Amino acid sequence: MPEGAFSTLHQAPHEFVREMRVATAVKWYELGRISQGRAAEIAGLTRADFIDALSRYRVSPYQYTAEELIKEMRAE
């Protein structure tokens, strides 16, 4: 990445890398490619901090399909 990009983003390179790790982990979790625990590990966060990151990115910490929700509701 060009050095000028970091100044445009108002971030130091290490801050940019950290943010990219979190963003990538959030997206992979949102797509259902990885578990919440694995995503937290990739992001370099505790699970609680990862859940906070999900909130910042407006991604639900609950990853259920419509069918799974209906099944859960019927089980009660």
GIUR-V521590 format. One record per residue. RES is the residue in one small letter. PSI is psi in whole degrees, 0 to 359 (* if undefined). OMEGA is omega in radians with two decimals (* if undefined). Layout:
BEGIN
res = [RES:RES]
psi = [PSI:PSI]
omega = [OMEGA:OMEGA]
END
This chain:
BEGIN
res = [m:p:e:g:a:f:s:t:l:h:q:a:p:h:e:f:v:r:e:m:r:v:a:t:a:v:k:w:y:e:l:g:r:i:s:q:g:r:a:a:e:i:a:g:l:t:r:a:d:f:i:d:a:l:s:r:y:r:v:s:p:y:q:y:t:a:e:e:l:i:k:e:m:r:a:e]
psi = [137:142:325:334:323:321:326:321:353:42:147:154:318:327:320:314:317:315:322:322:316:313:318:314:319:314:315:322:314:324:353:17:335:159:166:318:316:321:317:318:313:320:344:30:161:165:320:318:326:320:322:319:320:318:316:325:2:45:131:139:350:119:84:144:166:320:320:320:316:317:316:317:324:334:340:*]
omega = [3.12:-3.12:-3.13:-3.14:-3.12:3.12:3.08:-3.13:-3.10:3.14:2.98:-3.13:-3.12:3.08:3.12:-3.14:3.13:3.13:3.11:3.10:-3.14:-3.11:3.12:3.14:3.12:-3.11:3.12:3.09:-3.14:3.13:3.14:-3.11:-3.13:3.12:3.11:3.14:3.12:3.12:3.10:3.13:3.12:-3.13:-3.10:-3.09:2.93:3.13:3.11:3.11:3.10:3.09:3.05:3.11:3.09:3.12:3.13:3.13:3.13:3.08:-3.14:3.06:-3.14:-3.09:3.13:2.99:3.11:-3.14:3.13:3.10:3.13:3.13:3.11:-3.11:3.13:-3.11:-3.10:*]
END
